[in-house]
Amino acid sequence: MYGYIQPIHSYLAWLALGLIVLSVVAAMLSKSVFKDTYRKIAKFGLITVHIQLLLGLTLYFISPMGFSNLSGETMKDSFTRLLALEHPLMNIIAIILITIGHSQSKKLDDGSKKILIFYTLGLVLLLSRIPWSTWLG
């Protein structure tokens, strides 16, 4: 099962990052009105990161590098600490920020500022904790 979910989680991450970046760019470009097209992009970004969360949580509990790998030795090695603790925790925080931004943007006529702030913060957190060496290699 791990062999199927892990590649999906990795490839879907590209789509999620792309949609979040598009949402941030759209929010920066919108002058007075946050268009419905931009809202749809932001919503698809939100949906994609939530799917990533579900896949990631599944991986966390079935992967040999996830929950079962938490120990004192894991904390001494930066790469295993990244996979077992930092990546999941920071990505959950990022997804919470993106969710808050989307929720807050729906309450306003011009939700672009909320999208811009919260999606950008979420994007920075996501990018900071991606295991680049395994993801691109």
C-alpha positions in Angstrom: 0.0 0.0 0.0 2.9 2.4 0.8 4.3 1.8 -2.7 1.1 3.2 -4.2 0.2 6.1 -1.9 3.7 7.6 -1.7 4.1 8.4 -5.4 0.5 9.8 -5.5 1.4 12.0 -2.5 4.5 13.2 -4.2 3.0 13.9 -7.6 -0.1 15.5 -6.2 2.2 17.9 -4.3 3.1 19.5 -7.5 -0.5 20.2 -8.3 -1.2 21.5 -4.8 1.8 23.8 -4.9 0.9 25.1 -8.3 -2.6 25.9 -7.3 -1.5 27.6 -4.1 1.0 29.7 -6.1 -1.7 30.6 -8.6 -4.0 31.6 -5.8 -1.3 33.9 -4.3 -0.6 35.4 -7.7 -4.3 35.9 -8.4 -4.7 37.6 -5.0 -1.8 39.9 -5.7 -3.2 40.8 -9.2 -6.7 41.5 -8.1 -7.2 45.2 -7.7 -10.7 45.8 -6.3 -12.7 42.6 -6.8 -11.6 39.0 -6.2 -13.1 37.4 -9.3 -15.0 34.1 -9.2 -12.3 32.5 -11.3 -9.7 33.4 -8.6 -12.0 32.0 -5.9 -12.3 28.7 -7.8 -8.5 28.5 -8.1 -8.2 29.1 -4.4 -10.9 26.5 -3.6 -9.2 23.9 -5.8 -5.9 24.7 -4.0 -7.7 24.2 -0.7 -9.2 20.9 -1.8 -5.9 19.6 -3.1 -4.0 20.4 0.1 -6.7 18.6 2.1 -6.4 15.5 -0.1 -2.6 15.8 0.4 -3.3 15.9 4.2 -5.3 12.7 4.0 -2.7 10.9 1.9 0.1 12.3 4.1 -1.6 11.1 7.3 -2.1 7.7 5.8 1.6 7.6 4.9 2.6 8.8 8.3 1.2 5.7 9.9 2.1 3.1 7.3 5.6 4.4 6.3 8.7 3.1 7.9 9.9 6.7 8.1 6.8 8.0 9.8 5.3 7.4 13.2 7.0 4.1 13.8 10.4 5.8 13.3 10.0 8.4 16.2 12.8 7.9 18.7 15.7 9.6 20.3 17.9 8.4 17.4 15.5 10.0 14.9 15.9 13.4 16.5 19.7 13.2 16.1 19.6 12.8 12.4 18.2 15.9 10.5 16.8 13.9 7.5 14.9 11.3 9.6 13.7 14.1 11.9 12.4 16.0 8.8 10.4 13.0 7.6 9.1 11.8 11.0 8.3 15.1 12.7 9.0 18.4 10.9 7.4 17.7 7.5 4.1 16.4 8.9 3.8 19.0 11.7 4.7 22.1 9.5 2.4 20.9 6.7 -0.5 20.5 9.0 0.1 24.0 10.3 0.3 25.3 6.6 -3.0 23.5 5.7 -4.7 25.1 8.8 -3.5 28.5 7.6 -4.7 27.9 4.1 -8.1 26.8 5.4 -8.4 29.8 7.6 -7.5 32.1 4.7 -10.1 30.5 2.5 -12.8 30.6 5.2 -12.1 34.3 6.0 -12.1 35.2 2.3 -15.6 33.9 1.9 -16.9 36.4 4.5 -15.6 39.4 2.7 -16.6 41.0 -0.7 -12.9 41.3 -1.5 -11.3 38.2 0.0 -8.0 38.7 -1.9 -6.1 40.1 1.1 -7.0 37.1 3.3 -6.1 34.7 0.5 -2.8 36.6 -0.1 -1.8 36.6 3.6 -2.8 33.1 4.7 -2.0 31.3 1.4 1.4 32.9 1.3 2.2 31.9 4.9 1.0 28.4 4.1 3.1 28.3 1.0 6.2 29.4 2.8 5.7 26.7 5.4 5.0 24.0 2.8 8.1 24.9 0.8 10.3 25.0 3.9 9.6 21.4 4.9 9.5 19.5 1.7 12.1 16.8 1.6 13.7 18.1 -1.5 16.4 15.5 -1.8 13.9 12.6 -2.0 11.2 14.5 -3.8 13.2 15.6 -6.8 15.6 12.6 -6.8 
